[in-house]
């Protein structure tokens, strides 16, 4: 009998899924993956020795149209603060969201220090995106406060953006931990066990891949995964219907082209064209 969890013969759960993100970045029982991933993302030569997961301080502060954003908040042994966001689909305002999170965290830290601006802990706001948001070719960006000459003014708050859609490296060209991380995030769920690259034998990746292997799931993990699939499908379907309704209204008005509608709503042009085709058939 075919395993219902192995969809289209895919054995590994995507890291970018709700379940996959929580099983890797949000796995409090096995934080090795998160420690190595953060070190790679901020391009630090110093290993992170300890991670302390903290309660999500941002729940309820913003409202999303779908649960496409997953987050982890944590600190290391040096009291550096990390906020990690995973965004699926188009999100043209994601930079503003990152600024909101970082500034909110900064405000909290300053208040805890009784408005003492000296020795404020560093904040790293990390955005992992399926789609592109920055107008540059680089798939990984580290952003600080700089002047017009590009000279560093302050690095107390650092923004890190990794865009998976721009990551095109083949397995033979993978060398750094950052590239290994992004390759796993983009390709693992599309790869069969016999075709996995050799670098997956490194402890931090091997552990994460084991947590994403549907064949190794316990009964409880299988239930959690199935529940996550069902919940996500329900949200996605509701979101799709909402978007379809908005697109139909805009198409009927006839004031914007399908491309303009797609750009205004942050949707794929193919989705808008499919709605247009359906409307034409109905009329």
ABEGO torsion letter per residue (X at the ends): XBBAABBGGBABBBAABAAAAAAAAABAABAAAAAAAAAAAAGBABBBABBBBBBBAABGABBBABBABBBBBBBBAAGBBBBBBBBBEBBAAAAAAAAAAAAAAAAAAAAAAGGBABGBBBBBBBBBBABBABABABABBBBBBBBAAGBBABAABBBBBBBAAABABBAAABABAAAAAAAAAAAAAABBAAABBAAAABAAAAAAAAAABAAABBAAAAAAAAAAAAAAAAAAAAAAAAAAAAAAAAAAAGABBAAAAAAAAGBBAAAAAAAAAAAAAAX
